[in-house]
Structures are given as C-alpha cells and as structure tokens.
Amino acid sequence: MSVMSDPTANVDSDALEPDPNDVENAWATEIERRRREIREGMVKPIPGNEVRRKLRAWKPRER
C-alpha cells in the first residue's frame, strides 16, 4: 500500500508570493495596452454610470 505525501510539504511559501516589482511592472504594461487600445479605437470605453446601471439590472440566468 502506498501513501501519498503532502504535495505542499516541499513548497517554499515565499516562492508563492509574487515580487511586488513584477506585479507593478505587469500592471503598468496592462494599463499601457488598454490605453493604446482606446486611443487607436480598438475598444470603446463604457462610462462608469452605464456599467453600474447595467449591473443593477442584470439578473443571472437560471440553470
């Protein structure tokens, strides 16, 4: 009979935490991508009040 060991036993918990600089850089890249898409007309921004109105009216579909 074989017993499986805890798969997280050898995981360094510090390795699970992202480097704050990496996170900051990833967000800066994402923000610039989104700004470029708006400037180039690839996407049309939706005003916040319209988004909130739609969210309040939204009803999840029943399954």
N, C-alpha and C positions, 0 to 999 in steps of 0.2 A: 504494500500500500504506500502510495507516495503522498506526501503532504506538501501543498504549495506554500511557499513562504510569502510574507507580506511584500507585495511588489513595490511598495514605497519605502521599504526599510533602508535601501541604499541610496535614496534620492537626497541630494543636498538641498535643503529647503531654501537656501539663499539663491540657488540656481533657478528657482521658480519665480523669483521676483525680478521683473524687468529693470534694466538700468534706466533711471529717470532721464538721462540724456537721450537714450534711444527712443523713449516714449515721446519726449519733447520734439525730437527730430522727425519722428513718424507723423506727429500731428501737424508740424509745420509743412511737411510735404503734402499731406492731405488737404490742408487749408489752401495751399497754393494751387493744387489741382482743381479744387472746387471753384476758386476764384477765376481761374483760367477758363473753365467750362462756362461760367456765367458770362464773362467778358466776350468769349467767342460765340456766344449764342447757342452753345450745345445743349444747355439746360435753361429752363425758365424758372426763376425763383418764385416761390409761392409766399405771399405775405403771411406773417405770423397769425394775424387775426382770422384769416381764411382757414388756416390749418386748425386753429383752435375750434372754430365753428364746425368744421367737418368732423373733428374728433368727438365733439359733444354730441353730434347727430349720429355718429357711427354705432351700429349695432352688430355685434358678432353674428356670423351665420350659425344657425343651429346645425348640429351634426346628427 
